[in-house]
Amino acid sequence: MNPQPPEVDTDLLAEQQAALVRALVAGSPVPDGFDTEAVAAAARALLRKRAGEVARRFPLLVHACGADFTARFVAWAADKPKTSTASDATAFAEYAGIALSGSACSRARKLLLRKRR
């Protein structure tokens, strides 16, 4: 005799999963039923990982920001969902006041945002 698995409200489960993902990557409130401290710790770790991805792919951006790159990036990214590492680098550079626009800066922009090979 096999017991029947409990019925699952898949719509509710999908809503809870989406809310958890928003809390982890977009700075949204932690949904009910989740450990707030654990979710916050995981969100901080994901932000540091995201900063590390930008740092590895765009080392000149890190150099332009100085020693506090990670802290500055994490503070900036805390309420911004990731779209791509390149988009993160470009948007953060703009936020940080690193000039990347205009024809005079096009070569500097290419050097600053070039991928490390």
Secondary structure as the mmCIF struct_conf table of DSSP 4:
data_model
#
loop_
_struct_conf.conf_type_id
_struct_conf.id
_struct_conf.beg_label_comp_id
_struct_conf.beg_label_asym_id
_struct_conf.beg_label_seq_id
_struct_conf.end_label_comp_id
_struct_conf.end_label_asym_id
_struct_conf.end_label_seq_id
HELX_LH_PP_P HELX_LH_PP_P1 ASN A 2 GLU A 7
HELX_RH_AL_P HELX_RH_AL_P1 THR A 10 VAL A 25
BEND BEND1 ALA A 26 ALA A 26
HELX_LH_PP_P HELX_LH_PP_P2 SER A 28 PRO A 31
TURN_TY1_P TURN_TY1_P1 ASP A 32 GLY A 33
BEND BEND2 PHE A 34 PHE A 34
HELX_RH_AL_P HELX_RH_AL_P2 THR A 36 ARG A 57
HELX_RH_AL_P HELX_RH_AL_P3 PRO A 59 CYS A 65
TURN_TY1_P TURN_TY1_P2 ALA A 67 ASP A 68
HELX_RH_AL_P HELX_RH_AL_P4 PHE A 69 ALA A 77
TURN_TY1_P TURN_TY1_P3 ALA A 78 ASP A 79
BEND BEND3 LYS A 80 LYS A 80
BEND BEND4 THR A 83 THR A 83
HELX_RH_AL_P HELX_RH_AL_P5 THR A 85 TYR A 95
TURN_TY1_P TURN_TY1_P4 ALA A 96 GLY A 97
BEND BEND5 GLY A 102 GLY A 102
HELX_RH_3T_P HELX_RH_3T_P1 SER A 103 CYS A 105
HELX_RH_AL_P HELX_RH_AL_P6 SER A 106 LEU A 113
HELX_LH_PP_P HELX_LH_PP_P3 ARG A 114 ARG A 116
#
